Amino acid sequence: MRRIRYLDATGAEIKAAVTWYRAHRTTGTAEMFLREISDSITQIAELPNAWPISKVDRRVRVRDLITVVAVAHTSRRPGYWLDRLR
């Protein structure tokens, strides 16, 4: 299994989403969100080549480390996270 690294901005994004879900949604929604993130990251770590390389950014794949740059819902502005790649 590969190591996972979250950018500081990504961690803050996840915490903000959890806080929002706990304040505005039904009981358990925040936990379901966290489970979905965990399950998705596990799938990526186990099969990193199963998803296409973004047309926006091409990077060299590192065999042992996966960096999570953003966790975005569909209401976010597309590409808002691109400056995190620098």
PDB file with SEQRES, HELIX, SHEET and CRYST1 records, atoms N, CA, C and O in Angstrom:
SEQRES   1 A   86  MET ARG ARG ILE ARG TYR LEU ASP ALA THR GLY ALA GLU          
SEQRES   2 A   86  ILE LYS ALA ALA VAL THR TRP TYR ARG ALA HIS ARG THR          
SEQRES   3 A   86  THR GLY THR ALA GLU MET PHE LEU ARG GLU ILE SER ASP          
SEQRES   4 A   86  SER ILE THR GLN ILE ALA GLU LEU PRO ASN ALA TRP PRO          
SEQRES   5 A   86  ILE SER LYS VAL ASP ARG ARG VAL ARG VAL ARG ASP LEU          
SEQRES   6 A   86  ILE THR VAL VAL ALA VAL ALA HIS THR SER ARG ARG PRO          
SEQRES   7 A   86  GLY TYR TRP LEU ASP ARG LEU ARG                              
HELIX    1 AA1 ASP A    8  HIS A   24  1                                  17    
HELIX    2 AA2 THR A   29  GLU A   46  1                                  18    
HELIX    3 AA3 PRO A   48  ALA A   50  5                                   3    
HELIX    4 AA4 LEU A   82  LEU A   85  5                                   4    
SHEET    1 AA1 2 ARG A   3  TYR A   6  0                                        
SHEET    2 AA1 2 LEU A  65  VAL A  68  1                                        
CRYST1    1.000    1.000    1.000  90.00  90.00  90.00 P 1           1          
ATOM      1  N   MET A   1       0.845  -1.184   0.000  1.00  0.00           N  
ATOM      2  CA  MET A   1       0.000   0.000   0.000  1.00  0.00           C  
ATOM      3  C   MET A   1       0.884   1.239   0.000  1.00  0.00           C  
ATOM      4  O   MET A   1       1.936   1.260   0.640  1.00  0.00           O  
ATOM      5  N   ARG A   2       0.466   2.244  -0.700  1.00  0.00           N  
ATOM      6  CA  ARG A   2       1.239   3.476  -0.801  1.00  0.00           C  
ATOM      7  C   ARG A   2       0.941   4.411   0.377  1.00  0.00           C  
ATOM      8  O   ARG A   2      -0.114   4.329   1.008  1.00  0.00           O  
ATOM      9  N   ARG A   3       1.897   5.296   0.652  1.00  0.00           N  
ATOM     10  CA  ARG A   3       1.699   6.308   1.689  1.00  0.00           C  
ATOM     11  C   ARG A   3       0.824   7.420   1.119  1.00  0.00           C  
ATOM     12  O   ARG A   3       0.866   7.707  -0.077  1.00  0.00           O  
ATOM     13  N   ILE A   4       0.041   8.034   1.982  1.00  0.00           N  
ATOM     14  CA  ILE A   4      -0.854   9.120   1.591  1.00  0.00           C  
ATOM     15  C   ILE A   4      -0.417  10.380   2.314  1.00  0.00           C  
ATOM     16  O   ILE A   4      -0.146  10.364   3.514  1.00  0.00           O  
ATOM     17  N   ARG A   5      -0.353  11.479   1.562  1.00  0.00           N  
ATOM     18  CA  ARG A   5      -0.013  12.786   2.152  1.00  0.00           C  
ATOM     19  C   ARG A   5      -1.107  13.762   1.747  1.00  0.00           C  
ATOM     20  O   ARG A   5      -1.492  13.824   0.579  1.00  0.00           O  
ATOM     21  N   TYR A   6      -1.598  14.512   2.700  1.00  0.00           N  
ATOM     22  CA  TYR A   6      -2.594  15.547   2.436  1.00  0.00           C  
ATOM     23  C   TYR A   6      -1.909  16.901   2.553  1.00  0.00           C  
ATOM     24  O   TYR A   6      -1.178  17.144   3.513  1.00  0.00           O  
ATOM     25  N   LEU A   7      -2.138  17.781   1.592  1.00  0.00           N  
ATOM     26  CA  LEU A   7      -1.647  19.149   1.736  1.00  0.00           C  
ATOM     27  C   LEU A   7      -2.377  19.788   2.909  1.00  0.00           C  
ATOM     28  O   LEU A   7      -3.487  19.379   3.248  1.00  0.00           O  
ATOM     29  N   ASP A   8      -1.755  20.796   3.535  1.00  0.00           N  
ATOM     30  CA  ASP A   8      -2.404  21.492   4.649  1.00  0.00           C  
ATOM     31  C   ASP A   8      -3.763  22.045   4.226  1.00  0.00           C  
ATOM     32  O   ASP A   8      -4.733  21.971   4.981  1.00  0.00           O  
ATOM     33  N   ALA A   9      -3.826  22.598   3.016  1.00  0.00           N  
ATOM     34  CA  ALA A   9      -5.087  23.158   2.520  1.00  0.00           C  
ATOM     35  C   ALA A   9      -6.148  22.078   2.361  1.00  0.00           C  
ATOM     36  O   ALA A   9      -7.333  22.333   2.575  1.00  0.00           O  
ATOM     37  N   THR A  10      -5.732  20.886   1.990  1.00  0.00           N  
ATOM     38  CA  THR A  10      -6.681  19.784   1.840  1.00  0.00           C  
ATOM     39  C   THR A  10      -7.236  19.366   3.189  1.00  0.00           C  
ATOM     40  O   THR A  10      -8.439  19.146   3.326  1.00  0.00           O  
ATOM     41  N   GLY A  11      -6.375  19.256   4.180  1.00  0.00           N  
ATOM     42  CA  GLY A  11      -6.834  18.915   5.523  1.00  0.00           C  
ATOM     43  C   GLY A  11      -7.809  19.949   6.056  1.00  0.00           C  
ATOM     44  O   GLY A  11      -8.820  19.601   6.667  1.00  0.00           O  
ATOM     45  N   ALA A  12      -7.509  21.220   5.827  1.00  0.00           N  
ATOM     46  CA  ALA A  12      -8.407  22.292   6.264  1.00  0.00           C  
ATOM     47  C   ALA A  12      -9.742  22.209   5.533  1.00  0.00           C  
ATOM     48  O   ALA A  12     -10.794  22.460   6.119  1.00  0.00           O  
ATOM     49  N   GLU A  13      -9.695  21.860   4.264  1.00  0.00           N  
ATOM     50  CA  GLU A  13     -10.906  21.710   3.452  1.00  0.00           C  
ATOM     51  C   GLU A  13     -11.793  20.586   4.000  1.00  0.00           C  
ATOM     52  O   GLU A  13     -13.011  20.739   4.099  1.00  0.00           O  
ATOM     53  N   ILE A  14     -11.184  19.481   4.346  1.00  0.00           N  
ATOM     54  CA  ILE A  14     -11.928  18.346   4.907  1.00  0.00           C  
ATOM     55  C   ILE A  14     -12.535  18.736   6.254  1.00  0.00           C  
ATOM     56  O   ILE A  14     -13.706  18.453   6.505  1.00  0.00           O  
ATOM     57  N   LYS A  15     -11.755  19.379   7.120  1.00  0.00           N  
ATOM     58  CA  LYS A  15     -12.271  19.796   8.429  1.00  0.00           C  
ATOM     59  C   LYS A  15     -13.440  20.769   8.276  1.00  0.00           C  
ATOM     60  O   LYS A  15     -14.433  20.661   8.995  1.00  0.00           O  
ATOM     61  N   ALA A  16     -13.327  21.715   7.346  1.00  0.00           N  
ATOM     62  CA  ALA A  16     -14.410  22.683   7.123  1.00  0.00           C  
ATOM     63  C   ALA A  16     -15.672  21.987   6.630  1.00  0.00           C  
ATOM     64  O   ALA A  16     -16.776  22.336   7.046  1.00  0.00           O  
ATOM     65  N   ALA A  17     -15.515  21.006   5.746  1.00  0.00           N  
ATOM     66  CA  ALA A  17     -16.671  20.268   5.248  1.00  0.00           C  
ATOM     67  C   ALA A  17     -17.338  19.471   6.366  1.00  0.00           C  
ATOM     68  O   ALA A  17     -18.565  19.444   6.462  1.00  0.00           O  
ATOM     69  N   VAL A  18     -16.545  18.832   7.202  1.00  0.00           N  
ATOM     70  CA  VAL A  18     -17.093  18.061   8.321  1.00  0.00           C  
ATOM     71  C   VAL A  18     -17.848  18.990   9.271  1.00  0.00           C  
ATOM     72  O   VAL A  18     -18.948  18.660   9.716  1.00  0.00           O  
ATOM     73  N   THR A  19     -17.273  20.130   9.579  1.00  0.00           N  
ATOM     74  CA  THR A  19     -17.935  21.108  10.451  1.00  0.00           C  
ATOM     75  C   THR A  19     -19.259  21.550   9.846  1.00  0.00           C  
ATOM     76  O   THR A  19     -20.266  21.642  10.548  1.00  0.00           O  
ATOM     77  N   TRP A  20     -19.258  21.822   8.553  1.00  0.00           N  
ATOM     78  CA  TRP A  20     -20.481  22.256   7.868  1.00  0.00           C  
ATOM     79  C   TRP A  20     -21.535  21.152   7.900  1.00  0.00           C  
ATOM     80  O   TRP A  20     -22.696  21.410   8.221  1.00  0.00           O  
ATOM     81  N   TYR A  21     -21.136  19.926   7.570  1.00  0.00           N  
ATOM     82  CA  TYR A  21     -22.087  18.810   7.591  1.00  0.00           C  
ATOM     83  C   TYR A  21     -22.681  18.607   8.982  1.00  0.00           C  
ATOM     84  O   TYR A  21     -23.875  18.339   9.113  1.00  0.00           O  
ATOM     85  N   ARG A  22     -21.874  18.731   9.998  1.00  0.00           N  
ATOM     86  CA  ARG A  22     -22.380  18.536  11.365  1.00  0.00           C  
ATOM     87  C   ARG A  22     -23.369  19.633  11.756  1.00  0.00           C  
ATOM     88  O   ARG A  22     -24.292  19.389  12.534  1.00  0.00           O  
ATOM     89  N   ALA A  23     -23.183  20.825  11.227  1.00  0.00           N  
ATOM     90  CA  ALA A  23     -24.062  21.944  11.565  1.00  0.00           C  
ATOM     91  C   ALA A  23     -25.337  21.986  10.718  1.00  0.00           C  
ATOM     92  O   ALA A  23     -26.371  22.467  11.182  1.00  0.00           O  
ATOM     93  N   HIS A  24     -25.272  21.485   9.481  1.00  0.00           N  
ATOM     94  CA  HIS A  24     -26.384  21.680   8.554  1.00  0.00           C  
ATOM     95  C   HIS A  24     -27.077  20.418   8.059  1.00  0.00           C  
ATOM     96  O   HIS A  24     -28.118  20.521   7.411  1.00  0.00           O  
ATOM     97  N   ARG A  25     -26.566  19.283   8.325  1.00  0.00           N  
ATOM     98  CA  ARG A  25     -27.141  18.042   7.793  1.00  0.00           C  
ATOM     99  C   ARG A  25     -27.583  17.118   8.906  1.00  0.00           C  
ATOM    100  O   ARG A  25     -27.406  17.415  10.088  1.00  0.00           O  
ATOM    101  N   THR A  26     -28.148  16.020   8.526  1.00  0.00           N  
ATOM    102  CA  THR A  26     -28.637  15.045   9.493  1.00  0.00           C  
ATOM    103  C   THR A  26     -27.476  14.352  10.201  1.00  0.00           C  
ATOM    104  O   THR A  26     -26.339  14.367   9.729  1.00  0.00           O  
ATOM    105  N   THR A  27     -27.783  13.758  11.318  1.00  0.00           N  
ATOM    106  CA  THR A  27     -26.795  13.026  12.107  1.00  0.00           C  
ATOM    107  C   THR A  27     -26.147  11.939  11.245  1.00  0.00           C  
ATOM    108  O   THR A  27     -26.837  11.193  10.548  1.00  0.00           O  
ATOM    109  N   GLY A  28     -24.853  11.861  11.298  1.00  0.00           N  
ATOM    110  CA  GLY A  28     -24.133  10.819  10.574  1.00  0.00           C  
ATOM    111  C   GLY A  28     -23.622  11.237   9.210  1.00  0.00           C  
ATOM    112  O   GLY A  28     -22.817  10.520   8.614  1.00  0.00           O  
ATOM    113  N   THR A  29     -24.067  12.380   8.696  1.00  0.00           N  
ATOM    114  CA  THR A  29     -23.629  12.806   7.358  1.00  0.00           C  
ATOM    115  C   THR A  29     -22.129  13.089   7.335  1.00  0.00           C  
ATOM    116  O   THR A  29     -21.440  12.700   6.392  1.00  0.00           O  
ATOM    117  N   ALA A  30     -21.623  13.756   8.357  1.00  0.00           N  
ATOM    118  CA  ALA A  30     -20.184  14.067   8.406  1.00  0.00           C  
ATOM    119  C   ALA A  30     -19.368  12.783   8.451  1.00  0.00           C  
ATOM    120  O   ALA A  30     -18.338  12.675   7.786  1.00  0.00           O  
ATOM    121  N   GLU A  31     -19.823  11.816   9.226  1.00  0.00           N  
ATOM    122  CA  GLU A  31     -19.102  10.548   9.327  1.00  0.00           C  
ATOM    123  C   GLU A  31     -19.155   9.788   8.004  1.00  0.00           C  
ATOM    124  O   GLU A  31     -18.176   9.155   7.608  1.00  0.00           O  
ATOM    125  N   MET A  32     -20.306   9.852   7.318  1.00  0.00           N  
ATOM    126  CA  MET A  32     -20.428   9.213   6.012  1.00  0.00           C  
ATOM    127  C   MET A  32     -19.469   9.871   5.009  1.00  0.00           C  
ATOM    128  O   MET A  32     -18.843   9.185   4.201  1.00  0.00           O  
ATOM    129  N   PHE A  33     -19.360  11.206   5.068  1.00  0.00           N  
ATOM    130  CA  PHE A  33     -18.430  11.946   4.216  1.00  0.00           C  
ATOM    131  C   PHE A  33     -16.995  11.487   4.475  1.00  0.00           C  
ATOM    132  O   PHE A  33     -16.249  11.231   3.531  1.00  0.00           O  
ATOM    133  N   LEU A  34     -16.611  11.383   5.732  1.00  0.00           N  
ATOM    134  CA  LEU A  34     -15.258  10.938   6.072  1.00  0.00           C  
ATOM    135  C   LEU A  34     -15.002   9.507   5.608  1.00  0.00           C  
ATOM    136  O   LEU A  34     -13.906   9.194   5.143  1.00  0.00           O  
ATOM    137  N   ARG A  35     -15.998   8.642   5.732  1.00  0.00           N  
ATOM    138  CA  ARG A  35     -15.872   7.258   5.260  1.00  0.00           C  
ATOM    139  C   ARG A  35     -15.682   7.218   3.747  1.00  0.00           C  
ATOM    140  O   ARG A  35     -14.869   6.448   3.236  1.00  0.00           O  
ATOM    141  N   GLU A  36     -16.438   8.052   3.035  1.00  0.00           N  
ATOM    142  CA  GLU A  36     -16.315   8.112   1.567  1.00  0.00           C  
ATOM    143  C   GLU A  36     -14.910   8.564   1.163  1.00  0.00           C  
ATOM    144  O   GLU A  36     -14.319   8.004   0.241  1.00  0.00           O  
ATOM    145  N   ILE A  37     -14.385   9.562   1.843  1.00  0.00           N  
ATOM    146  CA  ILE A  37     -13.021  10.023   1.554  1.00  0.00           C  
ATOM    147  C   ILE A  37     -12.033   8.893   1.819  1.00  0.00           C  
ATOM    148  O   ILE A  37     -11.173   8.606   0.987  1.00  0.00           O  
ATOM    149  N   SER A  38     -12.156   8.264   2.961  1.00  0.00           N  
ATOM    150  CA  SER A  38     -11.253   7.172   3.318  1.00  0.00           C  
ATOM    151  C   SER A  38     -11.322   6.032   2.301  1.00  0.00           C  
ATOM    152  O   SER A  38     -10.289   5.525   1.865  1.00  0.00           O  
ATOM    153  N   ASP A  39     -12.529   5.634   1.927  1.00  0.00           N  
ATOM    154  CA  ASP A  39     -12.691   4.552   0.950  1.00  0.00           C  
ATOM    155  C   ASP A  39     -12.092   4.933  -0.402  1.00  0.00           C  
ATOM    156  O   ASP A  39     -11.440   4.116  -1.053  1.00  0.00           O  
ATOM    157  N   SER A  40     -12.318   6.178  -0.818  1.00  0.00           N  
ATOM    158  CA  SER A  40     -11.784   6.634  -2.103  1.00  0.00           C  
ATOM    159  C   SER A  40     -10.260   6.658  -2.097  1.00  0.00           C  
ATOM    160  O   SER A  40      -9.626   6.225  -3.059  1.00  0.00           O  
ATOM    161  N   ILE A  41      -9.676   7.159  -1.022  1.00  0.00           N  
ATOM    162  CA  ILE A  41      -8.216   7.216  -0.916  1.00  0.00           C  
ATOM    163  C   ILE A  41      -7.637   5.806  -0.891  1.00  0.00           C  
ATOM    164  O   ILE A  41      -6.589   5.558  -1.486  1.00  0.00           O  
ATOM    165  N   THR A  42      -8.306   4.883  -0.211  1.00  0.00           N  
ATOM    166  CA  THR A  42      -7.848   3.484  -0.189  1.00  0.00           C  
ATOM    167  C   THR A  42      -7.846   2.905  -1.599  1.00  0.00           C  
ATOM    168  O   THR A  42      -6.893   2.231  -1.990  1.00  0.00           O  
ATOM    169  N   GLN A  43      -8.898   3.160  -2.360  1.00  0.00           N  
ATOM    170  CA  GLN A  43      -8.962   2.671  -3.744  1.00  0.00           C  
ATOM    171  C   GLN A  43      -7.837   3.261  -4.587  1.00  0.00           C  
ATOM    172  O   GLN A  43      -7.198   2.550  -5.362  1.00  0.00           O  
ATOM    173  N   ILE A  44      -7.596   4.556  -4.434  1.00  0.00           N  
ATOM    174  CA  ILE A  44      -6.522   5.206  -5.197  1.00  0.00           C  
ATOM    175  C   ILE A  44      -5.166   4.620  -4.806  1.00  0.00           C  
ATOM    176  O   ILE A  44      -4.321   4.378  -5.668  1.00  0.00           O  
ATOM    177  N   ALA A  45      -4.957   4.394  -3.515  1.00  0.00           N  
ATOM    178  CA  ALA A  45      -3.687   3.847  -3.047  1.00  0.00           C  
ATOM    179  C   ALA A  45      -3.458   2.430  -3.562  1.00  0.00           C  
ATOM    180  O   ALA A  45      -2.329   2.049  -3.873  1.00  0.00           O  
ATOM    181  N   GLU A  46      -4.532   1.656  -3.649  1.00  0.00           N  
ATOM    182  CA  GLU A  46      -4.404   0.276  -4.107  1.00  0.00           C  
ATOM    183  C   GLU A  46      -4.269   0.178  -5.632  1.00  0.00           C  
ATOM    184  O   GLU A  46      -3.584  -0.711  -6.138  1.00  0.00           O  
ATOM    185  N   LEU A  47      -4.916   1.081  -6.354  1.00  0.00           N  
ATOM    186  CA  LEU A  47      -4.903   1.038  -7.829  1.00  0.00           C  
ATOM    187  C   LEU A  47      -4.667   2.428  -8.404  1.00  0.00           C  
ATOM    188  O   LEU A  47      -5.559   2.977  -9.050  1.00  0.00           O  
ATOM    189  N   PRO A  48      -3.492   3.014  -8.188  1.00  0.00           N  
ATOM    190  CA  PRO A  48      -3.263   4.397  -8.615  1.00  0.00           C  
ATOM    191  C   PRO A  48      -3.332   4.608 -10.124  1.00  0.00           C  
ATOM    192  O   PRO A  48      -3.575   5.730 -10.569  1.00  0.00           O  
ATOM    193  N   ASN A  49      -3.129   3.584 -10.906  1.00  0.00           N  
ATOM    194  CA  ASN A  49      -3.168   3.744 -12.358  1.00  0.00           C  
ATOM    195  C   ASN A  49      -4.563   3.554 -12.940  1.00  0.00           C  
ATOM    196  O   ASN A  49      -4.735   3.603 -14.158  1.00  0.00           O  
ATOM    197  N   ALA A  50      -5.557   3.339 -12.088  1.00  0.00           N  
ATOM    198  CA  ALA A  50      -6.925   3.108 -12.561  1.00  0.00           C  
ATOM    199  C   ALA A  50      -7.603   4.398 -13.007  1.00  0.00           C  
ATOM    200  O   ALA A  50      -8.608   4.349 -13.717  1.00  0.00           O  
ATOM    201  N   TRP A  51      -7.074   5.547 -12.605  1.00  0.00           N  
ATOM    202  CA  TRP A  51      -7.659   6.827 -12.962  1.00  0.00           C  
ATOM    203  C   TRP A  51      -6.738   7.555 -13.924  1.00  0.00           C  
ATOM    204  O   TRP A  51      -5.516   7.453 -13.816  1.00  0.00           O  
ATOM    205  N   PRO A  52      -7.320   8.292 -14.867  1.00  0.00           N  
ATOM    206  CA  PRO A  52      -6.491   8.992 -15.860  1.00  0.00           C  
ATOM    207  C   PRO A  52      -5.720  10.153 -15.233  1.00  0.00           C  
ATOM    208  O   PRO A  52      -6.136  10.723 -14.224  1.00  0.00           O  
ATOM    209  N   ILE A  53      -4.607  10.484 -15.845  1.00  0.00           N  
ATOM    210  CA  ILE A  53      -3.855  11.663 -15.449  1.00  0.00           C  
ATOM    211  C   ILE A  53      -4.662  12.869 -15.892  1.00  0.00           C  
ATOM    212  O   ILE A  53      -5.208  12.881 -16.995  1.00  0.00           O  
ATOM    213  N   SER A  54      -4.741  13.871 -15.049  1.00  0.00           N  
ATOM    214  CA  SER A  54      -5.487  15.079 -15.371  1.00  0.00           C  
ATOM    215  C   SER A  54      -4.900  15.757 -16.597  1.00  0.00           C  
ATOM    216  O   SER A  54      -3.681  15.802 -16.765  1.00  0.00           O  
ATOM    217  N   LYS A  55      -5.761  16.282 -17.447  1.00  0.00           N  
ATOM    218  CA  LYS A  55      -5.297  17.037 -18.608  1.00  0.00           C  
ATOM    219  C   LYS A  55      -4.697  18.368 -18.190  1.00  0.00           C  
ATOM    220  O   LYS A  55      -3.943  18.984 -18.943  1.00  0.00           O  
ATOM    221  N   VAL A  56      -5.037  18.809 -16.980  1.00  0.00           N  
ATOM    222  CA  VAL A  56      -4.549  20.089 -16.474  1.00  0.00           C  
ATOM    223  C   VAL A  56      -3.109  19.982 -16.007  1.00  0.00           C  
ATOM    224  O   VAL A  56      -2.337  20.931 -16.148  1.00  0.00           O  
ATOM    225  N   ASP A  57      -2.746  18.847 -15.458  1.00  0.00           N  
ATOM    226  CA  ASP A  57      -1.439  18.729 -14.827  1.00  0.00           C  
ATOM    227  C   ASP A  57      -0.885  17.338 -15.054  1.00  0.00           C  
ATOM    228  O   ASP A  57      -1.594  16.349 -14.865  1.00  0.00           O  
ATOM    229  N   ARG A  58       0.336  17.253 -15.446  1.00  0.00           N  
ATOM    230  CA  ARG A  58       0.987  15.951 -15.582  1.00  0.00           C  
ATOM    231  C   ARG A  58       2.191  15.938 -14.659  1.00  0.00           C  
ATOM    232  O   ARG A  58       3.042  16.826 -14.708  1.00  0.00           O  
ATOM    233  N   ARG A  59       2.245  14.940 -13.837  1.00  0.00           N  
ATOM    234  CA  ARG A  59       3.333  14.804 -12.878  1.00  0.00           C  
ATOM    235  C   ARG A  59       3.961  13.435 -13.019  1.00  0.00           C  
ATOM    236  O   ARG A  59       3.352  12.509 -13.555  1.00  0.00           O  
ATOM    237  N   VAL A  60       5.166  13.315 -12.541  1.00  0.00           N  
ATOM    238  CA  VAL A  60       5.813  12.010 -12.503  1.00  0.00           C  
ATOM    239  C   VAL A  60       5.182  11.232 -11.362  1.00  0.00           C  
ATOM    240  O   VAL A  60       5.019  11.751 -10.257  1.00  0.00           O  
ATOM    241  N   ARG A  61       4.839  10.013 -11.632  1.00  0.00           N  
ATOM    242  CA  ARG A  61       4.246   9.188 -10.577  1.00  0.00           C  
ATOM    243  C   ARG A  61       5.345   8.705  -9.627  1.00  0.00           C  
ATOM    244  O   ARG A  61       6.400   8.242 -10.059  1.00  0.00           O  
ATOM    245  N   VAL A  62       5.084   8.818  -8.374  1.00  0.00           N  
ATOM    246  CA  VAL A  62       5.986   8.310  -7.351  1.00  0.00           C  
ATOM    247  C   VAL A  62       5.368   7.025  -6.827  1.00  0.00           C  
ATOM    248  O   VAL A  62       4.198   7.005  -6.445  1.00  0.00           O  
ATOM    249  N   ARG A  63       6.127   5.982  -6.809  1.00  0.00           N  
ATOM    250  CA  ARG A  63       5.584   4.667  -6.487  1.00  0.00           C  
ATOM    251  C   ARG A  63       5.016   4.545  -5.076  1.00  0.00           C  
ATOM    252  O   ARG A  63       4.059   3.801  -4.861  1.00  0.00           O  
ATOM    253  N   ASP A  64       5.585   5.256  -4.119  1.00  0.00           N  
ATOM    254  CA  ASP A  64       5.207   5.014  -2.724  1.00  0.00           C  
ATOM    255  C   ASP A  64       4.419   6.133  -2.069  1.00  0.00           C  
ATOM    256  O   ASP A  64       4.032   5.997  -0.909  1.00  0.00           O  
ATOM    257  N   LEU A  65       4.165   7.237  -2.764  1.00  0.00           N  
ATOM    258  CA  LEU A  65       3.506   8.368  -2.123  1.00  0.00           C  
ATOM    259  C   LEU A  65       2.425   8.936  -3.028  1.00  0.00           C  
ATOM    260  O   LEU A  65       2.658   9.207  -4.206  1.00  0.00           O  
ATOM    261  N   ILE A  66       1.249   9.109  -2.463  1.00  0.00           N  
ATOM    262  CA  ILE A  66       0.148   9.758  -3.159  1.00  0.00           C  
ATOM    263  C   ILE A  66      -0.175  11.020  -2.381  1.00  0.00           C  
ATOM    264  O   ILE A  66      -0.372  10.972  -1.167  1.00  0.00           O  
ATOM    265  N   THR A  67      -0.230  12.160  -3.082  1.00  0.00           N  
ATOM    266  CA  THR A  67      -0.549  13.430  -2.448  1.00  0.00           C  
ATOM    267  C   THR A  67      -1.971  13.818  -2.798  1.00  0.00           C  
ATOM    268  O   THR A  67      -2.328  13.897  -3.974  1.00  0.00           O  
ATOM    269  N   VAL A  68      -2.779  14.058  -1.789  1.00  0.00           N  
ATOM    270  CA  VAL A  68      -4.155  14.504  -1.998  1.00  0.00           C  
ATOM    271  C   VAL A  68      -4.123  16.026  -2.014  1.00  0.00           C  
ATOM    272  O   VAL A  68      -3.818  16.664  -1.006  1.00  0.00           O  
ATOM    273  N   VAL A  69      -4.439  16.594  -3.161  1.00  0.00           N  
ATOM    274  CA  VAL A  69      -4.341  18.036  -3.368  1.00  0.00           C  
ATOM    275  C   VAL A  69      -5.634  18.749  -2.982  1.00  0.00           C  
ATOM    276  O   VAL A  69      -5.592  19.874  -2.483  1.00  0.00           O  
ATOM    277  N   ALA A  70      -6.782  18.110  -3.205  1.00  0.00           N  
ATOM    278  CA  ALA A  70      -8.066  18.742  -2.894  1.00  0.00           C  
ATOM    279  C   ALA A  70      -9.138  17.682  -2.707  1.00  0.00           C  
ATOM    280  O   ALA A  70      -9.060  16.587  -3.265  1.00  0.00           O  
ATOM    281  N   VAL A  71     -10.125  18.027  -1.921  1.00  0.00           N  
ATOM    282  CA  VAL A  71     -11.346  17.238  -1.790  1.00  0.00           C  
ATOM    283  C   VAL A  71     -12.460  18.235  -2.063  1.00  0.00           C  
ATOM    284  O   VAL A  71     -12.794  19.059  -1.212  1.00  0.00           O  
ATOM    285  N   ALA A  72     -13.031  18.153  -3.258  1.00  0.00           N  
ATOM    286  CA  ALA A  72     -13.965  19.180  -3.700  1.00  0.00           C  
ATOM    287  C   ALA A  72     -15.343  18.612  -3.994  1.00  0.00           C  
ATOM    288  O   ALA A  72     -15.475  17.536  -4.577  1.00  0.00           O  
ATOM    289  N   HIS A  73     -16.355  19.342  -3.587  1.00  0.00           N  
ATOM    290  CA  HIS A  73     -17.711  18.965  -3.958  1.00  0.00           C  
ATOM    291  C   HIS A  73     -18.060  19.673  -5.261  1.00  0.00           C  
ATOM    292  O   HIS A  73     -17.327  20.551  -5.716  1.00  0.00           O  
ATOM    293  N   THR A  74     -19.161  19.294  -5.847  1.00  0.00           N  
ATOM    294  CA  THR A  74     -19.509  19.796  -7.181  1.00  0.00           C  
ATOM    295  C   THR A  74     -19.872  21.266  -7.216  1.00  0.00           C  
ATOM    296  O   THR A  74     -19.960  21.844  -8.299  1.00  0.00           O  
ATOM    297  N   SER A  75     -20.085  21.888  -6.077  1.00  0.00           N  
ATOM    298  CA  SER A  75     -20.427  23.313  -6.060  1.00  0.00           C  
ATOM    299  C   SER A  75     -19.197  24.217  -6.091  1.00  0.00           C  
ATOM    300  O   SER A  75     -19.326  25.434  -6.216  1.00  0.00           O  
ATOM    301  N   ARG A  76     -18.011  23.632  -5.978  1.00  0.00           N  
ATOM    302  CA  ARG A  76     -16.787  24.444  -6.001  1.00  0.00           C  
ATOM    303  C   ARG A  76     -16.459  24.862  -7.424  1.00  0.00           C  
ATOM    304  O   ARG A  76     -16.801  24.176  -8.387  1.00  0.00           O  
ATOM    305  N   ARG A  77     -15.796  25.993  -7.536  1.00  0.00           N  
ATOM    306  CA  ARG A  77     -15.353  26.491  -8.830  1.00  0.00           C  
ATOM    307  C   ARG A  77     -14.330  25.507  -9.405  1.00  0.00           C  
ATOM    308  O   ARG A  77     -13.349  25.182  -8.736  1.00  0.00           O  
ATOM    309  N   PRO A  78     -14.544  25.030 -10.630  1.00  0.00           N  
ATOM    310  CA  PRO A  78     -13.591  24.082 -11.236  1.00  0.00           C  
ATOM    311  C   PRO A  78     -12.169  24.656 -11.245  1.00  0.00           C  
ATOM    312  O   PRO A  78     -11.955  25.815 -11.601  1.00  0.00           O  
ATOM    313  N   GLY A  79     -11.227  23.840 -10.856  1.00  0.00           N  
ATOM    314  CA  GLY A  79      -9.823  24.232 -10.905  1.00  0.00           C  
ATOM    315  C   GLY A  79      -9.370  25.174  -9.805  1.00  0.00           C  
ATOM    316  O   GLY A  79      -8.250  25.681  -9.861  1.00  0.00           O  
ATOM    317  N   TYR A  80     -10.218  25.428  -8.790  1.00  0.00           N  
ATOM    318  CA  TYR A  80      -9.842  26.358  -7.723  1.00  0.00           C  
ATOM    319  C   TYR A  80      -8.561  25.923  -7.023  1.00  0.00           C  
ATOM    320  O   TYR A  80      -7.879  26.747  -6.413  1.00  0.00           O  
ATOM    321  N   TRP A  81      -8.232  24.660  -7.102  1.00  0.00           N  
ATOM    322  CA  TRP A  81      -7.106  24.078  -6.374  1.00  0.00           C  
ATOM    323  C   TRP A  81      -5.801  24.085  -7.176  1.00  0.00           C  
ATOM    324  O   TRP A  81      -4.761  23.677  -6.659  1.00  0.00           O  
ATOM    325  N   LEU A  82      -5.842  24.542  -8.425  1.00  0.00           N  
ATOM    326  CA  LEU A  82      -4.660  24.440  -9.290  1.00  0.00           C  
ATOM    327  C   LEU A  82      -3.412  25.117  -8.721  1.00  0.00           C  
ATOM    328  O   LEU A  82      -2.296  24.642  -8.935  1.00  0.00           O  
ATOM    329  N   ASP A  83      -3.595  26.219  -8.002  1.00  0.00           N  
ATOM    330  CA  ASP A  83      -2.421  26.904  -7.448  1.00  0.00           C  
ATOM    331  C   ASP A  83      -1.721  26.067  -6.372  1.00  0.00           C  
ATOM    332  O   ASP A  83      -0.585  26.365  -6.003  1.00  0.00           O  
ATOM    333  N   ARG A  84      -2.381  25.034  -5.871  1.00  0.00           N  
ATOM    334  CA  ARG A  84      -1.758  24.150  -4.877  1.00  0.00           C  
ATOM    335  C   ARG A  84      -0.693  23.235  -5.500  1.00  0.00           C  
ATOM    336  O   ARG A  84       0.092  22.614  -4.784  1.00  0.00           O  
ATOM    337  N   LEU A  85      -0.673  23.159  -6.798  1.00  0.00           N  
ATOM    338  CA  LEU A  85       0.288  22.279  -7.479  1.00  0.00           C  
ATOM    339  C   LEU A  85       1.662  22.916  -7.580  1.00  0.00           C  
ATOM    340  O   LEU A  85       2.627  22.230  -7.918  1.00  0.00           O  
ATOM    341  N   ARG A  86       1.777  24.174  -7.303  1.00  0.00           N  
ATOM    342  CA  ARG A  86       3.066  24.866  -7.459  1.00  0.00           C  
ATOM    343  C   ARG A  86       3.971  24.655  -6.295  1.00  0.00           C  
ATOM    344  O   ARG A  86       5.088  25.172  -6.280  1.00  0.00           O  
TER     345      ARG A  86                                                      
END                                                                             
